[in-house]
Amino acid sequence: MSKLTKEQIRLLIWLSQPETIFEVSREDGFMDDKYNGLHTYKNSEGLRYKFDIRTLYCLEGEGLIEGSYVYHFSIAWERYTLTQEGHVYVSMLAIAC
């Protein structure tokens, strides 16, 4: 597993919290997908963090998160959750601190 950046670790920890639901509306394109309104997110204290879509791609590529489609009013959203490996990684981070 490659070394994760601070932004990737922060997003991974945020996704591990039970109250977090992370869904993204997107349009599938021919060469690239367009993610609608995805620029920042807030933690439980209300602090805003900048978000880069490459962070999501990296965590998914490492097998730490996975996406599944859900439909709200016939609009496809992709819901991201931690995989088993993601939960183990966050647990190891908690032990290390």
DOTI-311237 format. One record per atom (N, C-alpha, C): residue number from 1; atom name; x, y, z; residue in one letter. Coordinates in pm, 1 decimal. Example, Ala and Ser with C-alpha at 12.3 -4.5 7.8 and 13.67 -1.06 7.14 Angstrom:
BEGIN
SITE  resi  name         u         v         w  resn
SITE     1     N    1319.0    -569.0     780.0     A
SITE     1    CA    1230.0    -450.0     780.0     A
SITE     1     C    1320.0    -330.0     780.0     A
SITE     2     N    1285.0    -225.0     708.0     S
SITE     2    CA    1367.0    -106.0     714.0     S
SITE     2     C    1290.0       3.0     787.0     S
***
This chain:
BEGIN
SITE  resi  name         u         v         w  resn
SITE     1     N      84.2    -117.4       0.0     M
SITE     1    CA       0.0       0.0       0.0     M
SITE     1     C      88.6     123.5       0.0     M
SITE     2     N      52.6     218.0     -84.6     S
SITE     2    CA     132.6     339.4     -93.9     S
SITE     2     C     102.1     431.3      24.1     S
SITE     3     N     190.6     527.1      44.9     K
SITE     3    CA     173.1     623.2     152.9     K
SITE     3     C      64.5     723.0     112.8     K
SITE     4     N     -26.8     749.6     205.1     L
SITE     4    CA    -136.6     841.7     178.5     L
SITE     4     C    -100.5     982.8     223.7     L
SITE     5     N    -156.3    1081.5     156.2     T
SITE     5    CA    -133.7    1221.1     192.9     T
SITE     5     C    -223.5    1257.6     311.3     T
SITE     6     N    -198.8    1374.5     369.8     K
SITE     6    CA    -282.3    1421.8     481.1     K
SITE     6     C    -428.6    1434.0     438.0     K
SITE     7     N    -451.5    1485.6     318.9     E
SITE     7    CA    -588.2    1501.9     268.6     E
SITE     7     C    -657.0    1366.9     253.3     E
SITE     8     N    -585.4    1267.8     202.9     Q
SITE     8    CA    -643.2    1134.3     184.7     Q
SITE     8     C    -674.7    1069.7     319.0     Q
SITE     9     N    -585.0    1085.2     415.4     I
SITE     9    CA    -607.6    1028.4     548.9     I
SITE     9     C    -724.9    1097.5     616.8     I
SITE    10     N    -732.8    1231.0     604.4     R
SITE    10    CA    -842.7    1306.3     665.7     R
SITE    10     C    -977.9    1261.9     608.4     R
SITE    11     N    -985.3    1244.7     476.1     L
SITE    11    CA   -1109.5    1199.1     414.2     L
SITE    11     C   -1144.0    1056.8     457.7     L
SITE    12     N   -1044.8     971.6     467.3     L
SITE    12    CA   -1066.3     833.8     509.7     L
SITE    12     C   -1120.4     828.7     652.5     L
SITE    13     N   -1064.5     907.9     741.5     I
SITE    13    CA   -1111.6     912.7     879.8     I
SITE    13     C   -1253.6     968.7     885.0     I
SITE    14     N   -1278.9    1072.6     807.0     W
SITE    14    CA   -1413.1    1132.0     802.7     W
SITE    14     C   -1515.7    1029.5     755.2     W
SITE    15     N   -1480.6     951.5     653.5     L
SITE    15    CA   -1571.9     848.4     602.1     L
SITE    15     C   -1594.6     736.1     703.0     L
SITE    16     N   -1500.7     716.1     794.2     S
SITE    16    CA   -1513.6     607.1     891.8     S
SITE    16     C   -1610.4     639.8    1004.5     S
SITE    17     N   -1647.0     765.7    1019.3     Q
SITE    17    CA   -1739.1     803.5    1126.7     Q
SITE    17     C   -1879.7     753.1    1093.7     Q
SITE    18     N   -1948.2     696.7    1192.5     P
SITE    18    CA   -2079.0     635.2    1166.0     P
SITE    18     C   -2184.1     730.8    1111.8     P
SITE    19     N   -2176.4     858.3    1146.2     E
SITE    19    CA   -2278.6     952.8    1100.9     E
SITE    19     C   -2253.0    1005.9     960.2     E
SITE    20     N   -2141.6     969.9     899.6     T
SITE    20    CA   -2106.1    1020.7     768.1     T
SITE    20     C   -2174.3     941.2     657.0     T
SITE    21     N   -2244.0    1014.1     571.0     I
SITE    21    CA   -2298.9     957.1     448.3     I
SITE    21     C   -2241.9    1041.5     335.2     I
SITE    22     N   -2168.1     979.2     245.9     F
SITE    22    CA   -2101.1    1051.2     138.6     F
SITE    22     C   -2153.8    1001.6       5.4     F
SITE    23     N   -2239.0    1082.5     -56.8     E
SITE    23    CA   -2296.7    1048.5    -186.4     E
SITE    23     C   -2264.7    1159.9    -284.9     E
SITE    24     N   -2234.8    1120.7    -406.7     V
SITE    24    CA   -2195.8    1215.5    -510.0     V
SITE    24     C   -2284.6    1195.5    -632.1     V
SITE    25     N   -2343.4    1304.3    -679.1     S
SITE    25    CA   -2417.9    1300.5    -803.9     S
SITE    25     C   -2318.2    1321.1    -916.4     S
SITE    26     N   -2328.2    1238.6   -1017.6     R
SITE    26    CA   -2232.2    1252.0   -1126.1     R
SITE    26     C   -2296.6    1217.5   -1258.8     R
SITE    27     N   -2237.7    1272.9   -1362.1     E
SITE    27    CA   -2280.8    1244.4   -1498.1     E
SITE    27     C   -2170.2    1163.4   -1564.2     E
SITE    28     N   -2204.8    1046.1   -1614.5     D
SITE    28    CA   -2106.0     963.0   -1682.5     D
SITE    28     C   -2078.6    1020.3   -1820.5     D
SITE    29     N   -1952.5    1048.0   -1845.8     G
SITE    29    CA   -1913.2    1101.7   -1974.9     G
SITE    29     C   -1837.5     999.8   -2056.3     G
SITE    30     N   -1809.2    1035.3   -2179.9     F
SITE    30    CA   -1737.2     944.9   -2269.6     F
SITE    30     C   -1593.4     924.3   -2222.3     F
SITE    31     N   -1522.9    1032.0   -2193.9     M
SITE    31    CA   -1383.3    1022.4   -2151.1     M
SITE    31     C   -1365.2    1049.3   -2002.5     M
SITE    32     N   -1454.6    1124.4   -1942.4     D
SITE    32    CA   -1438.5    1162.5   -1802.6     D
SITE    32     C   -1576.4    1179.8   -1740.3     D
SITE    33     N   -1584.6    1160.1   -1611.2     D
SITE    33    CA   -1709.6    1180.3   -1539.8     D
SITE    33     C   -1712.1    1320.7   -1482.4     D
SITE    34     N   -1828.9    1379.5   -1477.2     K
SITE    34    CA   -1845.1    1511.6   -1419.4     K
SITE    34     C   -1912.8    1495.4   -1284.2     K
SITE    35     N   -1843.3    1535.0   -1178.2     Y
SITE    35    CA   -1899.0    1529.4   -1044.0     Y
SITE    35     C   -1960.4    1664.4   -1012.6     Y
SITE    36     N   -2086.1    1664.0    -974.1     N
SITE    36    CA   -2160.1    1787.9    -952.4     N
SITE    36     C   -2144.2    1838.4    -810.1     N
SITE    37     N   -2096.4    1962.8    -795.8     G
SITE    37    CA   -2091.3    2029.4    -667.0     G
SITE    37     C   -1993.2    1973.4    -567.4     G
SITE    38     N   -1889.6    1906.0    -612.1     L
SITE    38    CA   -1795.0    1841.9    -521.2     L
SITE    38     C   -1669.6    1928.3    -508.6     L
SITE    39     N   -1664.5    2010.8    -403.2     H
SITE    39    CA   -1548.8    2098.5    -383.5     H
SITE    39     C   -1496.4    2093.6    -240.2     H
SITE    40     N   -1586.9    2088.5    -143.5     T
SITE    40    CA   -1547.9    2086.1      -2.8     T
SITE    40     C   -1640.5    1993.0      74.0     T
SITE    41     N   -1599.1    1960.0     194.7     Y
SITE    41    CA   -1685.4    1887.2     287.2     Y
SITE    41     C   -1659.4    1941.7     426.9     Y
SITE    42     N   -1752.9    1915.9     519.3     K
SITE    42    CA   -1740.4    1963.2     656.6     K
SITE    42     C   -1724.8    1844.3     750.4     K
SITE    43     N   -1643.6    1864.3     854.9     N
SITE    43    CA   -1634.1    1761.7     957.5     N
SITE    43     C   -1741.2    1786.1    1063.0     N
SITE    44     N   -1742.8    1708.0    1170.0     S
SITE    44    CA   -1848.1    1719.4    1270.9     S
SITE    44     C   -1843.3    1852.1    1346.2     S
SITE    45     N   -1727.7    1918.5    1348.0     E
SITE    45    CA   -1717.1    2049.2    1413.3     E
SITE    45     C   -1753.6    2163.3    1318.6     E
SITE    46     N   -1784.0    2132.9    1193.8     G
SITE    46    CA   -1822.3    2235.7    1098.0     G
SITE    46     C   -1705.4    2296.5    1021.0     G
SITE    47     N   -1585.5    2242.6    1037.6     L
SITE    47    CA   -1470.2    2293.5     963.4     L
SITE    47     C   -1477.0    2244.8     819.7     L
SITE    48     N   -1453.0    2336.1     725.3     R
SITE    48    CA   -1454.5    2300.6     583.0     R
SITE    48     C   -1316.1    2255.4     538.7     R
SITE    49     N   -1314.6    2151.2     456.3     Y
SITE    49    CA   -1190.6    2101.3     398.0     Y
SITE    49     C   -1204.7    2097.1     247.8     Y
SITE    50     N   -1100.3    2142.5     180.4     K
SITE    50    CA   -1097.2    2138.1      35.1     K
SITE    50     C   -1091.2    1992.6      -9.7     K
SITE    51     N   -1157.0    1964.7    -119.0     F
SITE    51    CA   -1163.9    1827.6    -168.4     F
SITE    51     C   -1116.7    1822.4    -312.2     F
SITE    52     N   -1031.3    1728.2    -342.1     D
SITE    52    CA    -983.0    1705.9    -477.4     D
SITE    52     C   -1030.1    1567.8    -521.2     D
SITE    53     N   -1089.6    1558.7    -637.6     I
SITE    53    CA   -1146.4    1432.6    -685.9     I
SITE    53     C   -1039.2    1323.5    -697.6     I
SITE    54     N    -913.8    1363.6    -717.5     R
SITE    54    CA    -805.4    1264.4    -725.0     R
SITE    54     C    -788.2    1189.7    -592.9     R
SITE    55     N    -824.9    1254.2    -481.9     T
SITE    55    CA    -821.1    1187.8    -351.9     T
SITE    55     C    -916.8    1069.4    -350.8     T
SITE    56     N   -1035.9    1092.3    -401.5     L
SITE    56    CA   -1135.9     985.8    -409.4     L
SITE    56     C   -1086.5     872.3    -499.1     L
SITE    57     N   -1031.1     907.5    -614.4     Y
SITE    57    CA    -977.9     806.9    -706.6     Y
SITE    57     C    -866.9     724.7    -641.6     Y
SITE    58     N    -778.0     790.7    -567.5     C
SITE    58    CA    -666.1     721.3    -504.3     C
SITE    58     C    -715.2     622.9    -398.4     C
SITE    59     N    -805.7     668.1    -312.6     L
SITE    59    CA    -856.4     580.8    -206.9     L
SITE    59     C    -932.7     462.0    -264.8     L
SITE    60     N   -1004.3     485.5    -372.7     E
SITE    60    CA   -1074.9     376.4    -438.2     E
SITE    60     C    -976.3     280.7    -504.8     E
SITE    61     N    -871.7     335.3    -564.8     G
SITE    61    CA    -769.2     253.5    -628.3     G
SITE    61     C    -691.3     168.7    -528.9     G
SITE    62     N    -674.0     219.8    -407.7     E
SITE    62    CA    -603.8     145.8    -302.3     E
SITE    62     C    -693.1      40.1    -237.6     E
SITE    63     N    -822.5      42.2    -272.1     G
SITE    63    CA    -915.3     -54.6    -215.5     G
SITE    63     C    -962.1     -19.4     -75.3     G
SITE    64     N    -947.0     108.0     -35.2     L
SITE    64    CA    -986.6     150.4      98.4     L
SITE    64     C   -1131.7     197.2     104.2     L
SITE    65     N   -1185.5     241.3      -9.6     I
SITE    65    CA   -1326.2     278.7     -18.6     I
SITE    65     C   -1384.6     214.4    -143.4     I
SITE    66     N   -1517.3     207.8    -146.6     E
SITE    66    CA   -1585.3     155.6    -264.6     E
SITE    66     C   -1711.9     235.4    -287.0     E
SITE    67     N   -1752.0     242.6    -409.9     G
SITE    67    CA   -1873.1     315.4    -445.4     G
SITE    67     C   -1981.6     220.5    -491.4     G
SITE    68     N   -2104.6     255.3    -456.9     S
SITE    68    CA   -2220.0     179.9    -504.8     S
SITE    68     C   -2327.2     280.9    -542.6     S
SITE    69     N   -2403.1     248.8    -644.7     Y
SITE    69    CA   -2505.1     341.8    -693.3     Y
SITE    69     C   -2631.5     331.8    -609.7     Y
SITE    70     N   -2685.5     448.2    -576.7     V
SITE    70    CA   -2817.0     460.6    -514.3     V
SITE    70     C   -2894.9     560.4    -598.6     V
SITE    71     N   -3024.6     549.3    -596.2     Y
SITE    71    CA   -3108.4     636.2    -679.3     Y
SITE    71     C   -3204.9     715.2    -592.6     Y
SITE    72     N   -3199.3     847.2    -607.6     H
SITE    72    CA   -3292.0     936.6    -540.7     H
SITE    72     C   -3372.1    1007.8    -648.3     H
SITE    73     N   -3501.6     982.6    -653.6     F
SITE    73    CA   -3590.1    1043.5    -752.8     F
SITE    73     C   -3539.5    1021.1    -895.1     F
SITE    74     N   -3495.8     899.3    -922.0     S
SITE    74    CA   -3445.9     854.7   -1052.8     S
SITE    74     C   -3314.6     919.0   -1094.7     S
SITE    75     N   -3245.3     979.9   -1002.3     I
SITE    75    CA   -3113.5    1037.3   -1030.8     I
SITE    75     C   -3009.7     949.2    -963.4     I
SITE    76     N   -2910.8     906.3   -1041.6     A
SITE    76    CA   -2806.9     818.0    -988.4     A
SITE    76     C   -2706.4     897.3    -905.0     A
SITE    77     N   -2680.6     846.5    -785.7     W
SITE    77    CA   -2578.8     899.7    -696.7     W
SITE    77     C   -2485.1     783.8    -664.1     W
SITE    78     N   -2360.2     815.9    -640.8     E
SITE    78    CA   -2267.3     712.2    -600.1     E
SITE    78     C   -2235.4     731.8    -452.6     E
SITE    79     N   -2264.7     629.9    -372.0     R
SITE    79    CA   -2240.5     634.3    -227.8     R
SITE    79     C   -2106.4     566.2    -199.5     R
SITE    80     N   -2018.9     638.7    -132.0     Y
SITE    80    CA   -1886.6     585.7     -98.6     Y
SITE    80     C   -1882.0     543.3      46.9     Y
SITE    81     N   -1832.4     423.4      71.4     T
SITE    81    CA   -1817.5     368.5     205.7     T
SITE    81     C   -1680.3     302.6     216.3     T
SITE    82     N   -1635.9     282.0     339.6     L
SITE    82    CA   -1508.8     215.4     363.0     L
SITE    82     C   -1521.6      65.7     337.7     L
SITE    83     N   -1418.4       8.6     283.4     T
SITE    83    CA   -1410.8    -136.6     269.4     T
SITE    83     C   -1355.0    -192.6     400.1     T
SITE    84     N   -1344.9    -323.0     408.8     Q
SITE    84    CA   -1284.6    -386.1     526.8     Q
SITE    84     C   -1140.5    -338.7     543.9     Q
SITE    85     N   -1067.8    -327.7     431.4     E
SITE    85    CA    -929.6    -279.2     437.1     E
SITE    85     C    -923.9    -135.1     486.3     E
SITE    86     N   -1023.7     -55.0     448.6     G
SITE    86    CA   -1030.4      83.1     494.0     G
SITE    86     C   -1051.7      92.3     643.9     G
SITE    87     N   -1138.6       6.8     697.5     H
SITE    87    CA   -1161.4       4.6     842.3     H
SITE    87     C   -1034.7     -37.7     916.6     H
SITE    88     N    -964.1    -135.2     862.7     V
SITE    88    CA    -838.8    -180.2     924.3     V
SITE    88     C    -736.1     -67.2     922.2     V
SITE    89     N    -725.9       4.7     810.3     Y
SITE    89    CA    -629.9     113.9     797.9     Y
SITE    89     C    -660.0     224.2     900.0     Y
SITE    90     N    -787.0     260.8     914.5     V
SITE    90    CA    -825.2     364.8    1011.4     V
SITE    90     C    -797.3     316.2    1153.6     V
SITE    91     N    -822.1     188.6    1181.8     S
SITE    91    CA    -792.3     132.9    1315.1     S
SITE    91     C    -644.0     139.5    1343.6     S
SITE    92     N    -562.7     109.4    1243.5     M
SITE    92    CA    -416.3     115.8    1261.6     M
SITE    92     C    -371.1     259.3    1285.9     M
SITE    93     N    -435.1     355.8    1220.0     L
SITE    93    CA    -403.4     496.1    1243.8     L
SITE    93     C    -436.8     535.7    1386.7     L
SITE    94     N    -550.0     487.4    1437.8     A
SITE    94    CA    -591.1     519.5    1574.5     A
SITE    94     C    -493.9     461.1    1676.4     A
SITE    95     N    -445.4     341.6    1649.0     I
SITE    95    CA    -349.1     277.2    1739.7     I
SITE    95     C    -216.1     351.8    1736.8     I
SITE    96     N    -175.3     398.2    1618.2     A
SITE    96    CA     -46.6     465.7    1602.6     A
SITE    96     C     -42.9     601.4    1672.0     A
SITE    97     N    -159.3     664.1    1688.3     C
SITE    97    CA    -162.3     798.5    1749.4     C
SITE    97     C    -167.2     788.6    1895.1     C
***
